Amino acid sequence: MQNGTVNSTLTQYLLSLGFLPKYSGFIYIKQCVEYVIDHNCILCSLSKTIYPYVAEHNATTAINIERNIRNSIKCAKQFCLDNGIKDNIFFQINKISNKTMIGYLVDQIMNSVMEMNQVV
C-alpha cells in the first residue's frame, strides 16, 4: 500500500476526530497504524511488538508510547465534547482503549485508501 497516501489520509482523519498534532501521541498513533498496515499484523501484540517498534524509532520507551497515545485519545474526546462534535467513535464507545482506537483507525484508513484506489 502506498505509504504517502496512508500517511496523508490518516493525518486528515485524525484531525477530523479532534486529535491535535501538538500531543506526541498523535505521531505515535500514526506510526502504530502505519506499522499494522505495512506489516499486516494483528493488534493483539501492541505491547510486545508495536509499542517497542515505535519506541525504538522515537528513542523512548514502550510505556511512554502507550501513555501518550492514551492521553491523546482522552484529549481528542474532550475536544469533541467541548466543540459539540457528536458523530464519531467517541460517542459510540464509552471508554476507548488504545487497541480499540488503533484498530478502528486501521479499518477506516484501509477502507478509505482502498476506495481511492478503485477504478470506477
VEXVEX-136146 format. One record per atom (N, C-alpha, C): residue number from 1; residue in one letter; atom name; y, z, x. Coordinates in Angstrom, 3 decimals. Atoms other than C-alpha are relative to their C-alpha. Example, Ala and Ser with C-alpha at 12.3 -4.5 7.8 and 13.67 -1.06 7.14 Angstrom:
+-----+------+------+----------+----------+----------+
!  nr ! rest ! atom !       c2 !       c3 !       c1 !
+-----+------+------+----------+----------+----------+
!   1 !    A !    N !   -1.190 !    0.000 !    0.890 !
!   1 !    A !   CA !   -4.500 !    7.800 !   12.300 !
!   1 !    A !    C !    1.200 !    0.000 !    0.900 !
!   2 !    S !    N !   -1.190 !   -0.060 !   -0.820 !
!   2 !    S !   CA !   -1.060 !    7.140 !   13.670 !
!   2 !    S !    C !    1.090 !    0.730 !   -0.770 !
+-----+------+------+----------+----------+----------+
END
This chain:
+-----+------+------+----------+----------+----------+
!  nr ! rest ! atom !       c2 !       c3 !       c1 !
+-----+------+------+----------+----------+----------+
!   1 !    M !    N !   -1.183 !    0.000 !    0.853 !
!   1 !    M !   CA !    0.000 !    0.000 !    0.000 !
!   1 !    M !    C !    1.243 !    0.000 !    0.896 !
!   2 !    Q !    N !   -1.209 !    0.106 !   -0.810 !
!   2 !    Q !   CA !    3.488 !   -0.747 !    1.286 !
!   2 !    Q !    C !    0.707 !    1.350 !    0.052 !
!   3 !    N !    N !   -0.578 !   -1.328 !   -0.178 !
!   3 !    N !   CA !    4.898 !    2.464 !    2.731 !
!   3 !    N !    C !    1.474 !    0.055 !   -0.388 !
!   4 !    G !    N !   -1.419 !    0.027 !    0.356 !
!   4 !    G !   CA !    8.546 !    1.440 !    2.257 !
!   4 !    G !    C !    0.208 !    0.048 !   -1.501 !
!   5 !    T !    N !   -0.095 !   -0.002 !    1.462 !
!   5 !    T !   CA !    8.006 !    0.775 !   -1.433 !
!   5 !    T !    C !   -0.340 !    1.380 !   -0.546 !
!   6 !    V !    N !    0.390 !   -1.343 !    0.435 !
!   6 !    V !   CA !    6.219 !    4.107 !   -1.882 !
!   6 !    V !    C !    1.123 !    0.982 !    0.291 !
!   7 !    N !    N !   -1.057 !   -0.927 !   -0.402 !
!   7 !    N !   CA !    8.961 !    5.947 !    0.006 !
!   7 !    N !    C !    1.223 !   -0.109 !   -0.905 !
!   8 !    S !    N !   -1.206 !    0.161 !    0.817 !
!   8 !    S !   CA !   11.857 !    4.473 !   -1.952 !
!   8 !    S !    C !   -0.258 !    0.356 !   -1.460 !
!   9 !    T !    N !    0.353 !   -0.339 !    1.377 !
!   9 !    T !   CA !   10.079 !    4.792 !   -5.312 !
!   9 !    T !    C !   -0.122 !    1.509 !   -0.154 !
!  10 !    L !    N !    0.178 !   -1.450 !    0.031 !
!  10 !    L !   CA !    9.132 !    8.390 !   -4.536 !
!  10 !    L !    C !    1.339 !    0.727 !    0.081 !
!  11 !    T !    N !   -1.327 !   -0.618 !   -0.128 !
!  11 !    T !   CA !   12.677 !    9.279 !   -3.457 !
!  11 !    T !    C !    0.754 !   -0.062 !   -1.317 !
!  12 !    Q !    N !   -0.705 !    0.160 !    1.275 !
!  12 !    Q !   CA !   14.158 !    7.889 !   -6.661 !
!  12 !    Q !    C !   -0.624 !    0.864 !   -1.093 !
!  13 !    Y !    N !    0.682 !   -0.787 !    1.023 !
!  13 !    Y !   CA !   11.543 !    9.610 !   -8.793 !
!  13 !    Y !    C !    0.282 !    1.492 !    0.183 !
!  14 !    L !    N !   -0.309 !   -1.413 !   -0.260 !
!  14 !    L !   CA !   12.081 !   12.989 !   -7.116 !
!  14 !    L !    C !    1.428 !    0.337 !   -0.419 !
!  15 !    L !    N !   -1.392 !   -0.230 !    0.395 !
!  15 !    L !   CA !   15.838 !   12.679 !   -7.604 !
!  15 !    L !    C !    0.133 !    0.043 !   -1.522 !
!  16 !    S !    N !   -0.075 !    0.023 !    1.469 !
!  16 !    S !   CA !   15.307 !   11.839 !  -11.287 !
!  16 !    S !    C !   -0.591 !    1.264 !   -0.618 !
!  17 !    L !    N !    0.593 !   -1.248 !    0.490 !
!  17 !    L !   CA !   13.222 !   15.023 !  -11.676 !
!  17 !    L !    C !    0.861 !    1.219 !    0.338 !
!  18 !    G !    N !   -0.883 !   -1.108 !   -0.334 !
!  18 !    G !   CA !   16.029 !   17.151 !  -10.246 !
!  18 !    G !    C !   -0.222 !    0.588 !    1.382 !
!  19 !    F !    N !    0.205 !   -0.484 !   -1.367 !
!  19 !    F !   CA !   14.745 !   17.599 !   -6.698 !
!  19 !    F !    C !    1.206 !   -0.396 !    0.833 !
!  20 !    L !    N !   -1.178 !    0.247 !   -0.822 !
!  20 !    L !   CA !   17.560 !   17.869 !   -4.198 !
!  20 !    L !    C !   -0.391 !   -0.131 !    1.468 !
!  21 !    P !    N !    0.355 !    0.221 !   -1.402 !
!  21 !    P !   CA !   17.286 !   16.466 !   -0.652 !
!  21 !    P !    C !    0.478 !    1.102 !    0.949 !
!  22 !    K !    N !   -0.490 !   -1.059 !   -0.890 !
!  22 !    K !   CA !   19.150 !   19.485 !    0.725 !
!  22 !    K !    C !   -1.070 !    1.050 !    0.290 !
!  23 !    Y !    N !    1.100 !   -0.942 !   -0.239 !
!  23 !    Y !   CA !   15.917 !   21.504 !    0.461 !
!  23 !    Y !    C !   -1.062 !   -0.676 !    0.852 !
!  24 !    S !    N !    1.013 !    0.597 !   -0.877 !
!  24 !    S !   CA !   13.339 !   20.944 !    3.204 !
!  24 !    S !    C !   -1.277 !   -0.340 !   -0.761 !
!  25 !    G !    N !    1.169 !    0.308 !    0.821 !
!  25 !    G !   CA !   10.644 !   20.971 !    0.515 !
!  25 !    G !    C !    0.017 !   -1.421 !   -0.521 !
!  26 !    F !    N !   -0.142 !    1.383 !    0.472 !
!  26 !    F !   CA !   11.975 !   17.591 !   -0.631 !
!  26 !    F !    C !   -0.743 !   -0.962 !    0.930 !
!  27 !    I !    N !    0.645 !    0.890 !   -0.968 !
!  27 !    I !   CA !   10.858 !   15.843 !    2.557 !
!  27 !    I !    C !   -1.482 !    0.343 !    0.149 !
!  28 !    Y !    N !    1.403 !   -0.404 !   -0.106 !
!  28 !    Y !   CA !    7.635 !   17.872 !    2.716 !
!  28 !    Y !    C !   -0.811 !   -0.538 !   -1.179 !
!  29 !    I !    N !    0.683 !    0.562 !    1.170 !
!  29 !    I !   CA !    6.707 !   16.800 !   -0.824 !
!  29 !    I !    C !   -0.232 !   -1.493 !    0.226 !
!  30 !    K !    N !    0.132 !    1.430 !   -0.256 !
!  30 !    K !   CA !    7.372 !   13.187 !    0.123 !
!  30 !    K !    C !   -1.114 !   -0.268 !    1.011 !
!  31 !    Q !    N !    1.021 !    0.207 !   -1.031 !
!  31 !    Q !   CA !    5.203 !   13.489 !    3.224 !
!  31 !    Q !    C !   -1.402 !    0.303 !   -0.526 !
!  32 !    C !    N !    1.304 !   -0.320 !    0.589 !
!  32 !    C !   CA !    2.367 !   15.132 !    1.275 !
!  32 !    C !    C !   -0.481 !   -1.130 !   -0.902 !
!  33 !    V !    N !    0.358 !    1.090 !    0.918 !
!  33 !    V !   CA !    2.402 !   12.430 !   -1.398 !
!  33 !    V !    C !   -0.362 !   -1.248 !    0.803 !
!  34 !    E !    N !    0.286 !    1.174 !   -0.816 !
!  34 !    E !   CA !    2.541 !    9.672 !    1.207 !
!  34 !    E !    C !   -1.326 !    0.150 !    0.736 !
!  35 !    Y !    N !    1.275 !   -0.247 !   -0.684 !
!  35 !    Y !   CA !   -0.364 !   11.278 !    3.100 !
!  35 !    Y !    C !   -1.166 !   -0.237 !   -0.957 !
!  36 !    V !    N !    1.069 !    0.154 !    0.987 !
!  36 !    V !   CA !   -2.505 !   11.432 !   -0.042 !
!  36 !    V !    C !   -0.207 !   -1.482 !   -0.321 !
!  37 !    I !    N !    0.102 !    1.426 !    0.331 !
!  37 !    I !   CA !   -1.736 !    7.798 !   -0.895 !
!  37 !    I !    C !   -0.550 !   -0.795 !    1.188 !
!  38 !    D !    N !    0.428 !    0.760 !   -1.181 !
!  38 !    D !   CA !   -2.193 !    6.484 !    2.656 !
!  38 !    D !    C !   -1.452 !    0.265 !    0.392 !
!  39 !    H !    N !    1.345 !   -0.378 !   -0.441 !
!  39 !    H !   CA !   -5.450 !    8.356 !    3.292 !
!  39 !    H !    C !   -1.019 !    0.045 !   -1.135 !
!  40 !    N !    N !    0.908 !   -0.028 !    1.153 !
!  40 !    N !   CA !   -6.955 !    8.063 !   -0.187 !
!  40 !    N !    C !   -0.772 !    1.315 !   -0.082 !
!  41 !    C !    N !    0.683 !   -1.290 !   -0.008 !
!  41 !    C !   CA !   -7.716 !   11.767 !   -0.047 !
!  41 !    C !    C !    0.223 !    0.723 !   -1.325 !
!  42 !    I !    N !   -0.118 !   -0.787 !    1.212 !
!  42 !    I !   CA !   -8.122 !   14.336 !   -2.747 !
!  42 !    I !    C !    0.827 !    1.244 !    0.278 !
!  43 !    L !    N !   -0.927 !   -1.117 !   -0.166 !
!  43 !    L !   CA !   -5.819 !   17.257 !   -3.347 !
!  43 !    L !    C !   -0.674 !    1.346 !    0.221 !
!  44 !    C !    N !    0.643 !   -1.299 !   -0.179 !
!  44 !    C !   CA !   -8.461 !   19.962 !   -3.038 !
!  44 !    C !    C !    0.152 !    0.507 !    1.432 !
!  45 !    S !    N !   -0.141 !   -0.403 !   -1.397 !
!  45 !    S !   CA !   -7.699 !   20.032 !    0.688 !
!  45 !    S !    C !    1.460 !    0.173 !    0.423 !
!  46 !    L !    N !   -1.411 !   -0.184 !   -0.343 !
!  46 !    L !   CA !   -3.966 !   20.815 !    0.531 !
!  46 !    L !    C !    0.181 !    0.916 !    1.208 !
!  47 !    S !    N !   -0.262 !   -0.975 !   -1.057 !
!  47 !    S !   CA !   -4.042 !   23.918 !    2.709 !
!  47 !    S !    C !   -0.824 !   -0.238 !    1.258 !
!  48 !    K !    N !    0.842 !    0.235 !   -1.175 !
!  48 !    K !   CA !   -6.800 !   22.708 !    5.034 !
!  48 !    K !    C !    0.306 !   -1.316 !    0.709 !
!  49 !    T !    N !   -0.219 !    1.317 !   -0.597 !
!  49 !    T !   CA !   -5.754 !   19.103 !    5.612 !
!  49 !    T !    C !    1.451 !   -0.455 !   -0.084 !
!  50 !    I !    N !   -1.306 !    0.617 !    0.216 !
!  50 !    I !   CA !   -2.450 !   18.017 !    4.103 !
!  50 !    I !    C !    1.135 !    0.841 !    0.571 !
!  51 !    Y !    N !   -1.069 !   -0.853 !   -0.536 !
!  51 !    Y !   CA !   -0.198 !   21.006 !    4.882 !
!  51 !    Y !    C !   -0.013 !    0.041 !    1.528 !
!  52 !    P !    N !   -0.012 !    0.020 !   -1.475 !
!  52 !    P !   CA !   -1.365 !   21.204 !    8.533 !
!  52 !    P !    C !    0.491 !   -1.324 !    0.581 !
!  53 !    Y !    N !   -0.471 !    1.311 !   -0.459 !
!  53 !    Y !   CA !   -0.756 !   17.460 !    8.935 !
!  53 !    Y !    C !    1.523 !   -0.078 !   -0.071 !
!  54 !    V !    N !   -1.458 !    0.046 !    0.182 !
!  54 !    V !   CA !    2.782 !   17.711 !    7.538 !
!  54 !    V !    C !    0.671 !    0.993 !    0.951 !
!  55 !    A !    N !   -0.564 !   -1.018 !   -0.901 !
!  55 !    A !   CA !    3.423 !   20.900 !    9.550 !
!  55 !    A !    C !    0.060 !   -0.503 !    1.439 !
!  56 !    E !    N !    0.046 !    0.520 !   -1.367 !
!  56 !    E !   CA !    2.375 !   19.221 !   12.776 !
!  56 !    E !    C !    1.098 !   -1.036 !    0.239 !
!  57 !    H !    N !   -1.018 !    1.040 !   -0.138 !
!  57 !    H !   CA !    4.775 !   16.331 !   12.158 !
!  57 !    H !    C !    1.423 !    0.531 !   -0.156 !
!  58 !    N !    N !   -1.325 !   -0.602 !    0.160 !
!  58 !    N !   CA !    7.642 !   18.727 !   11.458 !
!  58 !    N !    C !    0.194 !    1.234 !    0.866 !
!  59 !    A !    N !   -0.062 !   -1.142 !   -0.921 !
!  59 !    A !   CA !    6.981 !   21.341 !   14.177 !
!  59 !    A !    C !    0.208 !    1.318 !   -0.736 !
!  60 !    T !    N !   -0.064 !   -1.240 !    0.763 !
!  60 !    T !   CA !    6.411 !   24.136 !   11.687 !
!  60 !    T !    C !   -1.429 !    0.409 !   -0.360 !
!  61 !    T !    N !    1.329 !   -0.478 !    0.384 !
!  61 !    T !   CA !    3.509 !   25.964 !   10.032 !
!  61 !    T !    C !   -0.368 !   -0.479 !   -1.397 !
!  62 !    A !    N !    0.488 !    0.395 !    1.326 !
!  62 !    A !   CA !    1.366 !   25.090 !    7.034 !
!  62 !    A !    C !    0.520 !    0.956 !   -1.071 !
!  63 !    I !    N !   -0.516 !   -0.997 !    0.950 !
!  63 !    I !   CA !    2.518 !   28.309 !    5.343 !
!  63 !    I !    C !    1.454 !   -0.319 !   -0.350 !
!  64 !    N !    N !   -1.398 !    0.366 !    0.238 !
!  64 !    N !   CA !    6.136 !   27.205 !    5.747 !
!  64 !    N !    C !    0.099 !   -1.235 !   -0.901 !
!  65 !    I !    N !    0.026 !    1.207 !    0.841 !
!  65 !    I !   CA !    5.320 !   23.815 !    4.218 !
!  65 !    I !    C !   -0.257 !    0.401 !   -1.449 !
!  66 !    E !    N !    0.362 !   -0.446 !    1.354 !
!  66 !    E !   CA !    3.684 !   25.466 !    1.196 !
!  66 !    E !    C !    1.157 !    0.736 !   -0.666 !
!  67 !    R !    N !   -1.095 !   -0.807 !    0.551 !
!  67 !    R !   CA !    6.555 !   27.919 !    0.702 !
!  67 !    R !    C !    1.218 !   -0.864 !   -0.334 !
!  68 !    N !    N !   -1.155 !    0.865 !    0.248 !
!  68 !    N !   CA !    9.273 !   25.261 !    0.985 !
!  68 !    N !    C !   -0.228 !   -0.953 !   -1.168 !
!  69 !    I !    N !    0.308 !    0.851 !    1.155 !
!  69 !    I !   CA !    7.512 !   22.979 !   -1.493 !
!  69 !    I !    C !    0.112 !    0.822 !   -1.274 !
!  70 !    R !    N !   -0.079 !   -0.877 !    1.182 !
!  70 !    R !   CA !    7.152 !   25.880 !   -3.944 !
!  70 !    R !    C !    1.455 !    0.281 !   -0.359 !
!  71 !    N !    N !   -1.417 !   -0.265 !    0.246 !
!  71 !    N !   CA !   10.851 !   26.695 !   -3.553 !
!  71 !    N !    C !    0.718 !   -1.230 !   -0.545 !
!  72 !    S !    N !   -0.627 !    1.233 !    0.465 !
!  72 !    S !   CA !   11.862 !   23.066 !   -4.038 !
!  72 !    S !    C !   -0.361 !   -0.278 !   -1.456 !
!  73 !    I !    N !    0.432 !    0.170 !    1.395 !
!  73 !    I !   CA !    9.824 !   22.889 !   -7.274 !
!  73 !    I !    C !    0.770 !    0.963 !   -0.892 !
!  74 !    K !    N !   -0.734 !   -1.006 !    0.776 !
!  74 !    K !   CA !   11.453 !   26.098 !   -8.503 !
!  74 !    K !    C !    1.464 !   -0.404 !   -0.178 !
!  75 !    C !    N !   -1.410 !    0.415 !    0.070 !
!  75 !    C !   CA !   14.950 !   24.792 !   -7.703 !
!  75 !    C !    C !    0.176 !   -1.224 !   -0.889 !
!  76 !    A !    N !   -0.080 !    1.192 !    0.855 !
!  76 !    A !   CA !   14.264 !   21.432 !   -9.396 !
!  76 !    A !    C !   -0.133 !    0.392 !   -1.464 !
!  77 !    K !    N !    0.168 !   -0.457 !    1.383 !
!  77 !    K !   CA !   13.064 !   23.216 !  -12.519 !
!  77 !    K !    C !    1.285 !    0.664 !   -0.488 !
!  78 !    Q !    N !   -1.250 !   -0.664 !    0.377 !
!  78 !    Q !   CA !   16.199 !   25.370 !  -12.547 !
!  78 !    Q !    C !    1.122 !   -1.014 !   -0.194 !
!  79 !    F !    N !   -0.994 !    1.057 !    0.129 !
!  79 !    F !   CA !   18.370 !   22.293 !  -12.028 !
!  79 !    F !    C !   -0.135 !   -0.685 !   -1.366 !
!  80 !    C !    N !    0.244 !    0.639 !    1.305 !
!  80 !    C !   CA !   16.756 !   20.680 !  -15.091 !
!  80 !    C !    C !    0.407 !    0.928 !   -1.147 !
!  81 !    L !    N !   -0.393 !   -0.966 !    1.033 !
!  81 !    L !   CA !   17.240 !   23.852 !  -17.149 !
!  81 !    L !    C !    1.510 !    0.074 !   -0.126 !
!  82 !    D !    N !   -1.455 !   -0.123 !   -0.011 !
!  82 !    D !   CA !   20.889 !   24.124 !  -16.127 !
!  82 !    D !    C !    0.704 !   -1.238 !   -0.545 !
!  83 !    N !    N !   -0.625 !    1.255 !    0.409 !
!  83 !    N !   CA !   21.580 !   20.469 !  -16.929 !
!  83 !    N !    C !   -0.575 !   -0.587 !   -1.287 !
!  84 !    G !    N !    0.533 !    0.433 !    1.290 !
!  84 !    G !   CA !   19.639 !   20.226 !  -20.185 !
!  84 !    G !    C !   -0.943 !   -1.181 !    0.064 !
!  85 !    I !    N !    0.970 !    1.092 !   -0.147 !
!  85 !    I !   CA !   17.099 !   17.737 !  -18.829 !
!  85 !    I !    C !   -1.345 !    0.528 !   -0.476 !
!  86 !    K !    N !    1.202 !   -0.580 !    0.600 !
!  86 !    K !   CA !   14.084 !   18.357 !  -21.063 !
!  86 !    K !    C !   -1.141 !   -0.987 !   -0.183 !
!  87 !    D !    N !    1.056 !    0.985 !    0.220 !
!  87 !    D !   CA !   11.977 !   15.218 !  -20.878 !
!  87 !    D !    C !   -0.798 !   -0.285 !    1.271 !
!  88 !    N !    N !    0.815 !    0.217 !   -1.182 !
!  88 !    N !   CA !    9.999 !   15.764 !  -17.692 !
!  88 !    N !    C !   -1.107 !    1.044 !    0.103 !
!  89 !    I !    N !    1.176 !   -0.840 !   -0.192 !
!  89 !    I !   CA !    6.992 !   17.628 !  -16.312 !
!  89 !    I !    C !    0.306 !    1.496 !   -0.101 !
!  90 !    F !    N !   -0.323 !   -1.420 !    0.002 !
!  90 !    F !   CA !    8.828 !   20.956 !  -16.088 !
!  90 !    F !    C !   -0.072 !    0.609 !   -1.393 !
!  91 !    F !    N !    0.052 !   -0.514 !    1.362 !
!  91 !    F !   CA !    8.810 !   21.270 !  -19.857 !
!  91 !    F !    C !   -1.341 !   -0.289 !   -0.658 !
!  92 !    Q !    N !    1.349 !    0.239 !    0.491 !
!  92 !    Q !   CA !    5.225 !   20.081 !  -20.280 !
!  92 !    Q !    C !   -0.960 !    1.065 !    0.509 !
!  93 !    I !    N !    0.848 !   -1.011 !   -0.634 !
!  93 !    I !   CA !    3.703 !   22.702 !  -17.982 !
!  93 !    I !    C !    0.870 !    1.209 !    0.320 !
!  94 !    N !    N !   -0.800 !   -1.210 !   -0.185 !
!  94 !    N !   CA !    4.924 !   26.299 !  -17.887 !
!  94 !    N !    C !    0.191 !    0.342 !    1.475 !
!  95 !    K !    N !   -0.088 !   -0.338 !   -1.424 !
!  95 !    K !   CA !    4.134 !   27.178 !  -14.258 !
!  95 !    K !    C !   -0.695 !   -1.104 !    0.788 !
!  96 !    I !    N !    0.521 !    1.142 !   -0.743 !
!  96 !    I !   CA !    3.665 !   24.247 !  -11.920 !
!  96 !    I !    C !   -0.351 !    0.413 !    1.421 !
!  97 !    S !    N !    0.426 !   -0.281 !   -1.369 !
!  97 !    S !   CA !    1.648 !   24.711 !   -8.756 !
!  97 !    S !    C !    0.357 !   -1.187 !    0.894 !
!  98 !    N !    N !   -0.259 !    1.086 !   -0.950 !
!  98 !    N !   CA !    2.233 !   22.674 !   -5.622 !
!  98 !    N !    C !   -1.018 !   -1.116 !   -0.204 !
!  99 !    K !    N !    1.074 !    0.974 !    0.179 !
!  99 !    K !   CA !   -1.111 !   20.965 !   -6.189 !
!  99 !    K !    C !    0.228 !   -0.849 !   -1.246 !
! 100 !    T !    N !   -0.273 !    0.727 !    1.238 !
! 100 !    T !   CA !   -0.211 !   20.029 !   -9.760 !
! 100 !    T !    C !    1.153 !   -0.964 !    0.185 !
! 101 !    M !    N !   -1.171 !    0.847 !   -0.202 !
! 101 !    M !   CA !    3.181 !   18.668 !   -8.738 !
! 101 !    M !    C !   -0.322 !   -1.183 !    0.902 !
! 102 !    I !    N !    0.329 !    1.092 !   -0.918 !
! 102 !    I !   CA !    1.845 !   16.633 !   -5.824 !
! 102 !    I !    C !   -0.950 !   -0.987 !   -0.676 !
! 103 !    G !    N !    0.915 !    0.879 !    0.729 !
! 103 !    G !   CA !   -0.990 !   15.277 !   -7.959 !
! 103 !    G !    C !    0.729 !   -0.843 !   -1.031 !
! 104 !    Y !    N !   -0.808 !    0.713 !    0.996 !
! 104 !    Y !   CA !    1.467 !   14.342 !  -10.703 !
! 104 !    Y !    C !    0.821 !   -1.097 !    0.671 !
! 105 !    L !    N !   -0.824 !    0.980 !   -0.707 !
! 105 !    L !   CA !    3.738 !   12.595 !   -8.202 !
! 105 !    L !    C !   -0.831 !   -1.156 !    0.545 !
! 106 !    V !    N !    0.879 !    1.063 !   -0.497 !
! 106 !    V !   CA !    0.853 !   10.686 !   -6.609 !
! 106 !    V !    C !   -0.354 !   -0.951 !   -1.141 !
! 107 !    D !    N !    0.359 !    0.814 !    1.162 !
! 107 !    D !   CA !   -0.222 !    9.483 !  -10.050 !
! 107 !    D !    C !    1.162 !   -0.873 !   -0.459 !
! 108 !    Q !    N !   -1.172 !    0.739 !    0.457 !
! 108 !    Q !   CA !    3.294 !    8.470 !  -11.089 !
! 108 !    Q !    C !    0.400 !   -1.103 !    0.970 !
! 109 !    I !    N !   -0.408 !    0.979 !   -1.009 !
! 109 !    I !   CA !    4.068 !    6.686 !   -7.833 !
! 109 !    I !    C !   -1.022 !   -1.125 !    0.101 !
! 110 !    M !    N !    1.043 !    1.037 !   -0.047 !
! 110 !    M !   CA !    0.733 !    4.862 !   -7.710 !
! 110 !    M !    C !    0.142 !   -0.949 !   -1.187 !
! 111 !    N !    N !   -0.172 !    0.833 !    1.195 !
! 111 !    N !   CA !    1.242 !    3.636 !  -11.281 !
! 111 !    N !    C !    1.245 !   -0.868 !    0.104 !
! 112 !    S !    N !   -1.261 !    0.729 !   -0.118 !
! 112 !    S !   CA !    4.834 !    2.619 !  -10.581 !
! 112 !    S !    C !   -0.104 !   -1.139 !    1.004 !
! 113 !    V !    N !    0.124 !    1.020 !   -1.043 !
! 113 !    V !   CA !    4.033 !    0.732 !   -7.386 !
! 113 !    V !    C !   -0.964 !   -1.091 !   -0.447 !
! 114 !    M !    N !    0.954 !    1.000 !    0.487 !
! 114 !    M !   CA !    1.038 !   -0.988 !   -8.999 !
! 114 !    M !    C !    0.657 !   -0.906 !   -1.040 !
! 115 !    E !    N !   -0.713 !    0.807 !    0.986 !
! 115 !    E !   CA !    3.247 !   -2.136 !  -11.880 !
! 115 !    E !    C !    0.948 !   -0.989 !    0.677 !
! 116 !    M !    N !   -0.918 !    0.886 !   -0.711 !
! 116 !    M !   CA !    5.785 !   -3.546 !   -9.429 !
! 116 !    M !    C !   -0.749 !   -1.136 !    0.702 !
! 117 !    N !    N !    0.763 !    1.004 !   -0.746 !
! 117 !    N !   CA !    3.037 !   -5.426 !   -7.562 !
! 117 !    N !    C !   -0.768 !   -0.971 !   -0.901 !
! 118 !    Q !    N !    0.703 !    0.891 !    0.906 !
! 118 !    Q !   CA !    1.501 !   -7.007 !  -10.657 !
! 118 !    Q !    C !    0.755 !   -1.300 !   -0.165 !
! 119 !    V !    N !   -0.597 !    1.308 !    0.237 !
! 119 !    V !   CA !    2.102 !  -10.664 !  -11.105 !
! 119 !    V !    C !    0.010 !   -0.232 !   -1.500 !
! 120 !    V !    N !   -0.134 !    0.195 !    1.439 !
! 120 !    V !   CA !    3.436 !  -11.362 !  -14.588 !
! 120 !    V !    C !   -0.241 !   -1.440 !   -0.371 !
+-----+------+------+----------+----------+----------+
END
